[in-house]
């Protein structure tokens, strides 16, 4: 009996031990599998973006780091106002005053964003831009349009034309505020280009970073207007707040859904994220995911300053089979050269290579492309930039050539005259010297003859005296 009980107890222990070992092995394998999965989940994995269209670019180089339907036309809603702000900064002064017209105030849709500006009310351009960026004020956008171009229609055409100049490919604006219109559309890529240009303006950076602003009483409003920013990634009390965000604009219409353009900076790298056609708060979560991906994997690097790759090229001119140097031009890039590189790239991996002609022929215009600078990363070309002439050297005109030939003839005649005059002078001097020498010799001979006669006379007198 005891032996049977002992056998049963031993079998129980073996069963428990086997179960425990199997469980431990299973848990270990599960943990190892989990760790392996984490190790393969590197920062190189692209973000999961729910927006209908999105893009992430380097704000300095313009390089695209991520895109989803970035060239599909979409309704922008109020991110349109970024172009409105850009044209205001390019064509106005912040201290200028704007007077609200009837059209500017009453043409906006009922219930759309505004700060209750009234017809005839006067504010400054700076105040209007804060109203646009913080409160998305539609009537302020209209006022800016009229200030810049005289009418909303003319301003919308200006917006579209400026977008094309920036390289936008599928953008057409019909108003200054982004209220829905079937012919008012853009793309994620185009909006990124507009924000990229805006960031070059220090006034925009100053306005865009603020989340609070006050407009003091005006000629028609006795109370101060208090403006609060709507971009949740810039509000420190928001669940979506990020310290690295430096600028952005929100948008929403029923047709466009949520739209968002945002810029963020870490160190020397600034990125721009655009999300279009978002529901709920996905425009914020998508933007955060794009920035996390971008800053983890890429950085902006200065490849070369414009001055460091400046070079000189002689400019030659040929006339009647004779070639001569007309001058020397300096050539350099229009600006410092930046590239976007993987985050762990060392500066030593970046080199530059200049390609230019040994000489140029006239004419050479200022700003003309006279060579290139290639930027190489680990020996592979990643960017090529034009070398531009910093000055002009014109070809010699027929009139200038005739004048030069006339001057050359006159110079030759002058030289001949100088030589002839010098020869004549030398001849005259030589003649004078010769005559002088002749006179001296003649005088010497005359004196010699006189002395000879005197000696003969003395000798004769002496002989005569002896005879006496």
Beta strands, then each sheet from edge to edge (+ up, - down):
strand 1: 53-58
strand 2: 64-68
strand 3: 97-99
strand 4: 122-124
strand 5: 212-215
strand 6: 225-228
strand 7: 245-253
strand 8: 257-266
strand 9: 269-278
strand 10: 298-304
strand 11: 311-319
strand 12: 322-332
strand 13: 337-342
strand 14: 350-356
strand 15: 359-361
strand 16: 369-377
strand 17: 380-389
sheet 1: 2+ 1- 9+ 8- 7+
sheet 2: 3+ 4-
sheet 3: 5+ 6-
sheet 4: 10+ 13-
sheet 5: 14+ 16- 17+ 12- 11+ 15+
end
